[in-house]
Structures are given as C-alpha cells and as structure tokens.
Amino acid sequence: MSQTAPATPSPDAPAVTQKPPAEHLRRIVGTPPGRVVGFLTRFVWAFLTWLSPESRDALARFVGNLAYSLGIRRRVALENLAMAMPEKTDAERRDIARGAYINMSRVVLESLPSGDRLPADWAEQGIEGDAAWRALKARVATGQGALLVTAHFGNWELLGDMVIRHGITIDALVRPLKGALNTRIAENRIRVGAGLIYPRGAIQEIIEAVKRGESPFMLLDQALPAKGAAFVPFFGKLASTTPAMAVAAARTQAPVFVVMSVRNGRGGARFRIEVEGPILPPAPGECADPITEHTARVTAAMERCIRKHPDQWMWLHRRWKVQPPPEATALPAGPTPPPPASDAPPAG
C-alpha cells in the first residue's frame, strides 16, 4: 500500500453526484420493534443525536471499558487472540481485547444517530492505497460496479457512508433483521443512499447491480455453517467463510477490492480509508478450487489490515467455531499473509 494521501484531489473530490441504488433495493425486510420498544428507543436515538461526537466517543469508551471489566465475552476474545497472535504477551493481548470492546461500543454509538454522523473534516482523513483507489474509481467510471469487501473493523457502517459520499453507489449484503437496533441501522443505511441485498436470490441481485453500476458491499469475516462454506486461512487457522464474493466475481468478472475504515486515533468518528485491489482470481488451471483460492486471497488482504490495527477488529466473535471437514484440514497452497508490519455493515 502507498502512504496515506489526502482524499481531496480534484479527480477524487468527495463532492460527487452519487447515483441512487435501484428502487427495489431500498426496502427493509425483517421484524420491526413492537410499539412500546419503538416508542422508547426513539428517545435513545434522539439523545445520541443530541450528543456531540466527542461526547458520544467518551460514552463509548466508558461502555466499552465497563463491558470488558464485567467479562462479557472476554474469554472468547482472549482465546481468539491467543490463537491468532501467540507472539504477543498476555498484557498486549488484553490491551487489544479492551480496545476491541471500545471499538464495538463506538460503532454502535456512532452509527445510530440521525443527521450527519461524520465530522466536517471527514474527507481530510486520507486514503491509503492510492493506486487501488484510483483503479476502483476508474472501474466505477465505466458505468459498471465493483465488488467491495470489508470486515467488522473500524466502523463498517460509516465506511459505507464515506464510500457513497465519494460517488460510489453501494448495495450492502444483509440478513433480514430483528429488533429496534437492527431496524435503526437498516434505516440509516437507506437514508445515506445504500441499497440492501438479502440472501434470497442474492447472486442474481449482485450480477444485476454490477451491470447497473452499483457496487455490492459485503462483510467476509463471519463464521458460516460448514455446508456451503469455503475454509480459508485466517490468522494461521482455517475459518469457514462465505464463498459468495468469489462466486459473484466469477459470474460478473467484476474486480474485487478490500476497503477498510481505520480510526486515526482522534475522537469524533474520524477514519481514513484503506484500499487493496483489484484482488484477482486464480488463472484458469492455476489451482483445483478457484472459488476457495480467491476467497483466501481476499481474506489474506483483510488480515493484513487487521494485523496492523488489531484493536479495531471484532475479536468477540467466535470466528473459528465451525470446524473444517477432514478433507480441508490442510491449509490451501495459496498466498500466506506476511508477518505483522506493526502491532469488530452493510452488514450483515
């Protein structure tokens, strides 16, 4: 990746007219909250909207520290870190885990307010991976979409908002949602201009979206039931992963980019965008299972970013809970992630 570059040169200026997603993707499928819960949560959303970004950040740090201190899923986070980063000391892993709790609290409290959730200087935080970013913008300029992959990292909800503001129409792959929190997140996704693609008929929806110039936006870091999953290396251990991205890439021939939001250390929801790609599928005849290999290459790119900023990923999730079948117990022969350089959406 190149050094961080400002996001404001004229070719990439954020003040771009963004084409809205197809109308049929601007709908919420799921179970809304009941009347009482819906009424009460409106006051919570109003309170979070009223708070300044700095106050929300302070509240998030308090809630995250409290959840860590109370031990809520702390054992899961520390077990994941011990497996993924055995080179770290116990103290270092505990610091990373605490940071992950704070990051998750920030994601929730930053994502729920209405109105403009990004600070006025959001576009000044920079983009890392200049060549990849320009390749993505060039693809979109042709009138066809790309495939965008991210993780539960930084703030994936506000990442979608930033990408849209840069003139890239996105459609988030999601599951039907339940409850007030998830309904609010879905409403905010639509409000900022994202489309929503649900599991039923998702591959065909992705194909049509790419042709319309929309870029499907998917999370690729959650465990999937073994049936239908691709098992690929993630921090040195096979992890069940959806092959949807690789299948969509094979059918659309659309380029794949890993796009991540990285907190810059200041309060107020400030992130730079890190981009890697296009990440190409294996050449014909290069390997026996091109879908799994392509999934592994994209997962490796996500891992590279997470290794640099481990406290911004969702270690609380049981990422390796699904065991691979016997025939998949050996790691694939694809590229392996380099050692760490330093040092939880659309969604689904």
LUMMIMI-823702 format. One record per residue (C-alpha): y, z, x; residue in three letters. Coordinates in steps of 0.001 Angstrom, whole numbers, plus 524288, in hexadecimal, padded with zeros to 5 digits. Layout:
BEGIN
YZXALA;...
***
This chain:
BEGIN
800008000080000MET;80DD77FD8080458SER;81830807DA80573GLN;81EE280C5B7F926THR;82921802827F503ALA;833F18042B7EB10PRO;8307D7FF357DD95ALA;83DB57F91B7DB77THR;83E697EBF07E2A4PRO;842ED7E14C7D96BSER;835917DA837D84DPRO;82F677E73D7D3BAASP;83ABB7EDC57CCC5ALA;836057F6C97C1E3PRO;83F797F1677B7C3ALA;835C87E70D7B359VAL;833717E2567A584THR;825A77E6AB7A28DGLN;81DA47DEF4798C5LYS;817CF7E7FF78E72PRO;808F97E8C478D08PRO;802167E21C781D1ALA;8052D7E88C774D4GLU;7F6F97EBE0771C1HIS;7F6627F43477E27LEU;801B17FCAD779C2ARG;7F9A58059F77135ARG;7F3B98132677273ILE;7E55C814DB76F48VAL;7E058822BA76E3BGLY;7E17282F6E766DETHR;7EF798343C76555PRO;7F262842DA764E0PRO;7F247849FF757EDGLY;7FEE484CD6750B8ARG;800A385A95755E0VAL;7FD7A85735763F2VAL;805DF84B0376335GLY;81144852E975DE2PHE;8103585D7176846LEU;80E8385430773A8THR;81AE184CD877001ARG;822408590977420PHE;81B0D8592078126VAL;81E6784AD57839ETRP;82C9384D7878007ALA;82D10859257893DPHE;8276C8514179496LEU;8310984654791C7THR;83C4585017791D9TRP;8387E855A879F2BLEU;83E4D84F7C7AB3ESER;834B28486F7B45FPRO;83686853617BE47GLU;8336385DB87B408SER;827348565E7AFCBARG;82302855C17BDF6ASP;824F28645C7BFCBALA;81D25867017B35ELEU;8125085DF47B80CALA;81146865187C504ARG;810528720E7BDD1PHE;805C586D277B47DVAL;7FE178669C7BF6FGLY;7FE54872A77C80DASN;7FA5487B197BC85LEU;7EED4872527B8E7ALA;7EA2B872567C702TYR;7EB91881187C82BSER;7E3F1883177BB85LEU;7D8E987AD67C126GLY;7D8AB870857B667ILE;7CF39866477BC0DARG;7D2EA86AEB7C9A0ARG;7C4B986B607CDD0ARG;7C31C85D087CA01VAL;7CF1E859177D1CDALA;7CAF4860997DDF2LEU;7BCFB85B747DD4DGLU;7C22584D907DC43ASN;7CB2084FB17E7E1LEU;7C064855E47F026ALA;7B7EF849F07EDE3MET;7C2C483FD97EF8BALA;7CA45846037FACFMET;7C10084E6E802E3PRO;7CA0E84CD780EA0GLU;7D46685538807D9LYS;7D499863FD80903THR;7D28E86C887FD0EASP;7E10C86FDE7FD38ALA;7E4D98617E7FDA5GLU;7DBDA85E3B7F259ARG;7E1578696F7EA4BARG;7EF18864887ECCEASP;7EB08856E37E877ILE;7E48885C4D7DC3FALA;7F08F864437D8AEARG;7F8E8858137DA7FGLY;7EFD3850817D173ALA;7F1D285AB67C6C1TYR;80083859D87C853ILE;7FFE184AFD7C806ASN;7F7FD84B1C7BB5FMET;801E9854387B523SER;80CCA84B467B998ARG;805FF83F697B3BDVAL;80542845CD7A65DVAL;8130A84B567A646LEU;818F283EC47ABA2GLU;8119F835D47A249SER;8143A83C597952FLEU;8231C83C1D793ACPRO;8297E8313F78BF2SER;834C08290D790F8GLY;8361B8256879F46ASP;82BEF82D307A6CCARG;82FA8827C37B423LEU;83B9682C0D7BBFDPRO;846F0822B97BDAEALA;842F281FE77CBC5ASP;834C181C917C89CTRP;835FE80EC67CE21ALA;83B46813CC7DB12GLU;82EBA81AE37DEC0GLN;828D380ECA7E505GLY;81C94806797E4D1ILE;81244807387EF77GLU;80A017FB297F183GLY;814B97F1047F10DASP;80BDA7E5327F2F1ALA;802A67E9C77E821ALA;80E0D7EC777DF02TRP;813AB7DEE87E141ARG;8064A7D8EA7DEF5ALA;8055B7E0417D209LEU;812F07DBEF7CDE6LYS;80FDB7CDE47D1C7ALA;8038A7CE1B7C972ARG;80AFC7D3217BDA0VAL;8157A7C8CE7BFCEALA;80B207BE4B7BD67THR;809E87C2F07AF46GLY;7FC767C8F97B13BGLN;7F9447D7507B2A8GLY;7F2867DEE07BD78ALA;7E8C27EA017BCA9LEU;7EF057F7087C040LEU;7E6C5802AF7C42BVAL;7EB478109E7C634THR;7E5F981E7E7C655ALA;7E93282BC37C089HIS;7F2AF82D5A7CBB0PHE;80129830687CCD5GLY;8055F82DB27BEEAASN;7FDE38220D7B9A6TRP;80542822AE7ACB3GLU;812AC8212C7B2FALEU;80D04817247BC5CLEU;80AAA80E587B0ABGLY;818BC8107B7AC73ASP;81DB080CAA7BA06MET;81531800787BAD1VAL;81A3D7FC117AD8AILE;828487FE427B1DDARG;825877F5427BD4DHIS;822B47EA727B37CGLY;813D67EAE57B32DILE;80DE67EBB17A58FTHR;802277F4CE7A591ILE;7F7347F7C879C0EASP;7F0B9804E979E66ALA;7E2178062C79C75LEU;7E01C8124879426VAL;7D65D8196C78B9DARG;7D94C81D1F77D82PRO;7E0B2829DA77EC2LEU;7E079836BD7777ALYS;7EA73841747759CGLY;7F90484361776F9ALA;7F9A48424D785D0LEU;7F23983581786C2ASN;7F94382FC177B04THR;80653832DD7814BARG;8022982C6478E13ILE;7FDC78202B786BDALA;80AA581FC477F3DGLU;812488209178BE6ASN;80A4C815A3791F7ARG;80DC780CB7786C1ILE;81BDF81142786E7ARG;81DCE80D347951DVAL;817ED7FFCE79259GLY;8096F800AF795BDALA;7FE737FAE678DB9GLY;7F1CB8026278B3CLEU;7E4377FC7378CE9ILE;7D8F080415786E8TYR;7CA878037678B00PRO;7C5977FAE477FD4ARG;7C7417ECDD7846EGLY;7CEBC7F1597907CALA;7CA2E7E693799B1ILE;7CE687DBCC7905CGLN;7DB617E2B678E21GLU;7DD5F7E34B79CEBILE;7DA817D4CB79E59ILE;7E43B7D155793B2GLU;7EE6D7DAC17990DALA;7EDDB7D4937A69DVAL;7EFB77C7187A0B0LYS;7FBB47CBFE79945ARG;8019C7D1247A5D7GLY;7FE957DF6F7A33EGLU;7F8547E7F57ADBESER;7ED517F10F7A965PRO;7EF2A7FE767AF78PHE;7E31B806EF7B15AMET;7DF00813E77B73CLEU;7D312812B87BFF2LEU;7D065820A87C45FASP;7C8B5827037B961GLN;7BA1F829407B879ALA;7B2D28201A7AF60LEU;7A526821FB7A9A7PRO;79AFB81C227B2CBALA;7975F811787A938LYS;7A0D98067C7AB9EGLY;7A79A80CF77B744ALA;7A961807A17C4E9ALA;7A68A811CD7CF69PHE;7AFF7810257DAAFVAL;7B4198188F7E646PRO;7BF38821F17E3BFPHE;7C1FF82BED7EE5BPHE;7B4B6829497F460GLY;7AC9082B627E81DLYS;7A86F821E47DD87LEU;7B0738236F7D11FALA;7ADB881D367C3EBSER;7B8D6813E57C120THR;7BBF880A487B65ATHR;7B97E7FC2C7BA64PRO;7C3657F7647B033ALA;7CD847F3BC7BA5CMET;7C4127EB887C268ALA;7BE577E50B7B64EVAL;7CBFD7E1C57B17EALA;7CFB27DC657BEDCALA;7C39F7D3BB7BF14ALA;7C6907CE537B194ARG;7D53E7CC917B304THR;7D6387C9987C1A0GLN;7E22F7D26B7C134ALA;7E5E97D9887CDC4PRO;7E3D67E83A7CE71VAL;7EE347F19D7D377PHE;7ED31800467D563VAL;7FA268064C7D12CVAL;7FCBD814CC7D33DMET;8084B81DE87D100SER;80AE08271E7DC62VAL;813B0832F27DAADARG;81E558337F7E4D4ASN;81EF5842437E581GLY;82B66843E17DD92ARG;82C37848FE7CFBAGLY;82F8C840ED7C3DBGLY;82426837647C312ALA;8279282F1F7CEE3ARG;81D08825F87D3DFPHE;81B9081A677DCACARG;811D780FE67D90FILE;806D580CC97E28AGLU;800217FF9F7E0D5VAL;7F42C7F9B67E76AGLU;7EEC97EC497E494GLY;7EAFE7E29D7E077PRO;7DD8E7E89D7E26EILE;7D4547DD257E235LEU;7C6797DCD77DCEAPRO;7BB847D9577E656PRO;7B9A27CAFC7E944ALA;7AE287C4127E29FPRO;7A19A7C7FA7E973GLY;7A82D7D2C67F146GLU;7A0B97DDBB7EA8ECYS;796357DFE97E05DALA;79EDD7E7057D69DASP;7ACCE7E1BA7D6BCPRO;7B1247EA2A7CB3DILE;7AD5E7F6D07D21FTHR;7B2F37F1FF7DF0EGLU;7C0137EE7A7D8F5HIS;7C0737FBB27D234THR;7BDB0802317DF4EALA;7C8D37FAF77E601ARG;7D2A47FEFB7DBB1VAL;7CDAE80D047DBBBTHR;7CF2780D5D7EA90ALA;7DD6D8095F7E929ALA;7DFCE8147B7DF8AMET;7D91481DEC7E8C8GLU;7E1ED819EF7F3FBARG;7EDCB81E037EC24CYS;7E79482AA27E736ILE;7E3D682E8F7F51BARG;7F21082DA27F931LYS;7F6A5836237EDC8HIS;7EAA983DD77E93BPRO;7F2668480D7E1A5ASP;7F6CF83D6F7D824GLN;7E91F839E77D343TRP;7E1978405B7C826MET;7D743848337CF8ATRP;7D4A284FF27C31BLEU;7CC838449B7BDB1HIS;7BDC8844937C051ARG;7BE7D837367C6B8ARG;7B0B8837867CC76TRP;7A99883E017C116LYS;7A1B3831C97BD96VAL;7968982FA77C712GLN;7933F821C67CB4DPRO;785DC81C127C830PRO;77C1581BFF7D37CPRO;77EB580DC27D6C8GLU;78D1F810E17D901ALA;78B9881CBD7E1D5THR;78F66815387EE28ALA;79DBA812397EFE4LEU;7A0DF803B67EE50PRO;7A3717FBE47FA88ALA;7B18C7F90C7F6A1GLY;7BDAB7FD6B7FDF5PRO;7BEF880BF780051THR;7CBC9813427FF4FPRO;7D2918162B80C2DPRO;7D44F824538105FPRO;7DFF982B1280A46PRO;7ED00826EE80FD7ALA;7F2BD8343680CB4SER;7EFC284043805BCASP;7E8E183AEE7C51EALA;7F28881F087A81FPRO;7F3EE814F37A355PRO;7E94081BD07A2C8ALA;7DF3E81E5F79FF8GLY;
***
